[in-house]
Amino acid sequence: MSEGIIGSLITGGLALIGVVITNLSSNKKVVTDIKAEVERNQAVTDTKIEELTREVREHNNFARRMPVVEEQIKVINHRIKDLEKEGK
């Protein structure tokens, strides 16, 4: 083989190794960036779920108390009617 061909093969091989190394390091950076983004998104999602859970608990507490308030309103209405009858 001539020196030109050997030189070209060596240059091509080194170029290929450089491209492979660059590609691998670039892929590692992309994977790291994606993982960081996923972690940020997960933190936001967790916060939103906690807030929704708090709101649901508030609503459930309100739903439990509402029948008590309705019963108290009935009693108050009966008392008002009794007072109105006494006043006549």
C-alpha positions in Angstrom: 0.0 0.0 0.0 1.2 3.5 -0.7 1.9 6.0 2.0 -1.1 8.2 0.8 -3.6 5.4 1.4 -2.2 4.5 4.8 -2.2 8.2 5.8 -5.8 8.5 4.6 -6.9 5.4 6.6 -5.2 6.7 9.7 -6.8 10.1 9.3 -10.2 8.6 8.6 -9.9 6.3 11.6 -8.9 9.1 13.9 -11.8 11.3 12.5 -14.2 8.4 13.2 -13.0 8.0 16.7 -13.4 11.8 17.3 -16.9 11.7 16.0 -17.8 8.7 18.2 -16.4 10.4 21.3 -18.2 13.6 20.5 -21.4 11.8 19.9 -21.2 9.9 23.1 -20.5 12.9 25.2 -23.3 14.9 23.5 -25.7 12.0 24.2 -24.7 12.0 27.9 -25.3 15.7 28.2 -28.7 15.4 26.5 -29.7 12.5 28.9 -28.6 14.5 31.9 -30.6 17.6 30.7 -33.7 15.4 30.1 -33.4 13.8 33.6 -33.1 17.3 35.2 -36.2 18.5 33.3 -38.2 15.4 34.3 -37.2 16.0 37.9 -38.4 19.6 37.7 -41.6 18.6 36.1 -42.2 15.9 38.7 -41.7 18.5 41.5 -44.3 20.7 39.9 -46.7 17.8 39.5 -46.2 16.8 43.1 -46.9 20.3 44.3 -50.1 20.5 42.2 -51.2 17.2 43.6 -50.6 18.3 47.2 -52.6 21.5 46.5 -55.5 19.5 44.9 -55.5 17.1 47.8 -55.7 20.0 50.3 -58.7 21.5 48.3 -60.5 18.1 48.2 -60.1 17.7 52.0 -61.5 21.2 52.5 -64.4 20.4 50.2 -65.1 17.1 52.0 -65.1 18.9 55.4 -67.6 21.4 54.0 -69.7 18.6 52.6 -69.8 16.9 56.0 -70.8 20.2 57.7 -73.5 21.2 55.3 -76.2 18.8 56.5 -75.7 20.1 60.1 -76.1 23.6 58.9 -79.3 22.7 57.0 -80.7 21.1 60.1 -79.9 24.2 62.1 -81.6 26.4 59.5 -84.8 24.2 59.8 -84.8 24.6 63.6 -84.3 28.4 63.2 -87.2 28.6 60.7 -89.4 26.7 63.1 -88.5 29.1 66.0 -89.2 32.1 63.8 -92.6 30.7 62.9 -93.4 30.0 66.6 -92.3 33.6 67.5 -94.5 35.0 64.7 -97.5 33.0 66.0 -96.9 34.3 69.5 -96.7 37.9 68.3 -100.0 37.8 66.5 
